[in-house]
Amino acid sequence: MKETIAQIISKLALMPHPEGGYFKETYRSVGELKEAHLDSDYNGNRNYATCIYFLLTSDKFSALHRIKQDEIWHFYDGSPIRLHSISEAGIHTITVIGPDVLKGETPQFVVPGGCWFAAEVIHENAYSLVGCTVSPGFSFDDFELKSRKDLTALFPDKKELISKLTHH
């Protein structure tokens, strides 16, 4: 399996992502939304939309983080993933993103902007190749990755989940 993962990383020219896993931006619209037309919590212009390939492995999960925009996840290949989200009100939900709709998996899922979320590959010794589309387009200015301690202070009743889905 490690050889297959290495081949996918090489073939798609993926790079390590700060939240975990590997990614490559595949699309960034030429057009931009001007800052004056965005919500007041945005600083600067944003492209209309962006899209990435995102590869997770059994030992490389996507740590709890959030962005301002909605993020659409698209399943492509490998193991289904378990996507955890925590709303601003502290409600934890789990969505399984995968190909088998008859078993309750969904091949596409929207994470609402402002939610904390993380993803993990369900099967052992496996990978999951997904795509993520963001609109307005992704900017690291909109990305927030808190420490385990800070997230636990926000959601003390989610301490075990936070410990599992953070890197530090």
Secondary structure in CASP SS format (residue, H / E / C, confidence):
PFRMAT SS
TARGET T0000
AUTHOR 0000-0000-0000
METHOD secondary structure of the structure
MODEL  1
M C 1.00
K H 1.00
E H 1.00
T H 1.00
I H 1.00
A H 1.00
Q H 1.00
I H 1.00
I H 1.00
S H 1.00
K H 1.00
L C 1.00
A C 1.00
L C 1.00
M E 1.00
P E 1.00
H C 1.00
P C 1.00
E C 1.00
G C 1.00
G C 1.00
Y E 1.00
F E 1.00
K E 1.00
E E 1.00
T E 1.00
Y E 1.00
R E 1.00
S C 1.00
V C 1.00
G C 1.00
E E 1.00
L E 1.00
K C 1.00
E H 1.00
A H 1.00
H H 1.00
L C 1.00
D C 1.00
S C 1.00
D C 1.00
Y C 1.00
N C 1.00
G C 1.00
N C 1.00
R E 1.00
N E 1.00
Y C 1.00
A C 1.00
T E 1.00
C E 1.00
I E 1.00
Y E 1.00
F E 1.00
L E 1.00
L E 1.00
T E 1.00
S C 1.00
D C 1.00
K E 1.00
F C 1.00
S E 1.00
A E 1.00
L E 1.00
H E 1.00
R E 1.00
I E 1.00
K C 1.00
Q C 1.00
D E 1.00
E E 1.00
I E 1.00
W E 1.00
H E 1.00
F E 1.00
Y E 1.00
D E 1.00
G E 1.00
S C 1.00
P C 1.00
I E 1.00
R E 1.00
L E 1.00
H E 1.00
S E 1.00
I E 1.00
S C 1.00
E C 1.00
A C 1.00
G C 1.00
I C 1.00
H E 1.00
T E 1.00
I E 1.00
T E 1.00
V E 1.00
I E 1.00
G C 1.00
P C 1.00
D C 1.00
V H 1.00
L H 1.00
K H 1.00
G C 1.00
E C 1.00
T E 1.00
P C 1.00
Q E 1.00
F E 1.00
V E 1.00
V E 1.00
P C 1.00
G C 1.00
G C 1.00
C C 1.00
W E 1.00
F E 1.00
A E 1.00
A E 1.00
E E 1.00
V E 1.00
I C 1.00
H C 1.00
E C 1.00
N C 1.00
A C 1.00
Y E 1.00
S E 1.00
L E 1.00
V E 1.00
G E 1.00
C E 1.00
T E 1.00
V E 1.00
S E 1.00
P C 1.00
G C 1.00
F C 1.00
S C 1.00
F H 1.00
D H 1.00
D H 1.00
F E 1.00
E E 1.00
L C 1.00
K C 1.00
S C 1.00
R H 1.00
K H 1.00
D H 1.00
L H 1.00
T H 1.00
A H 1.00
L H 1.00
F C 1.00
P H 1.00
D H 1.00
K H 1.00
K H 1.00
E H 1.00
L H 1.00
I H 1.00
S H 1.00
K H 1.00
L C 1.00
T C 1.00
H C 1.00
H C 1.00
END
